């Protein structure tokens, strides 16, 4: 007969305010990028992930969120373009 070890239930964690803000901003920017370049959100996410736009957004979100979203979308496009993206 097998005995099963009881696993403790995962602890409920709350995200700190900065992490919540970062996630919200990244979601907003993915949607903004999709709208600007006439993609659906999934296509935009996959494109940004493939060509480094998400990494750029993740690394520089704090500075990008203080500027007009149009400039952030343009910067994300340029990062992707420089990494082989063609859209």
Secondary structure as the mmCIF struct_conf table of DSSP 4:
data_model
#
loop_
_struct_conf.conf_type_id
_struct_conf.id
_struct_conf.beg_label_comp_id
_struct_conf.beg_label_asym_id
_struct_conf.beg_label_seq_id
_struct_conf.end_label_comp_id
_struct_conf.end_label_asym_id
_struct_conf.end_label_seq_id
HELX_LH_PP_P HELX_LH_PP_P1 UNK A 5 UNK A 12
HELX_RH_AL_P HELX_RH_AL_P1 UNK A 17 UNK A 36
TURN_TY1_P TURN_TY1_P1 UNK A 37 UNK A 38
HELX_RH_AL_P HELX_RH_AL_P2 UNK A 41 UNK A 50
TURN_TY1_P TURN_TY1_P2 UNK A 51 UNK A 52
HELX_RH_AL_P HELX_RH_AL_P3 UNK A 53 UNK A 64
TURN_TY1_P TURN_TY1_P3 UNK A 65 UNK A 66
BEND BEND1 UNK A 67 UNK A 67
HELX_RH_AL_P HELX_RH_AL_P4 UNK A 69 UNK A 82
TURN_TY1_P TURN_TY1_P4 UNK A 83 UNK A 84
#
